[in-house]
């Protein structure tokens, strides 16, 4: 439960600031810790699930773990790190890190 001081401090915020606080709280509440392979493929830019499966067997893809015998999960922080590493380029002629 919020104290009176916390409630007062929230009331002093502008409407825009209140909206930003609500958006951040809502995002934190619904952001999953890990995604299955279909959600991860969508998260990485609508790539094929078969690409993720190939990377899992050959290497070179985002880090993953098994949550069960065949339940593959990709931590969101690892997907973000993977996108950051592979996505940054200085120009179109810069080779990819995998090359």
Protein Blocks (a to p, Z undefined) as FASTA:
>chain_A
ZZfklmmmmmmpcfklmmmmmmmmmmmmmmcfbdcfklmmmmnoopafklmmmmmmngoi
acdddfbfklccddfklmmmmmmmmmpcfbfklccfkZZ
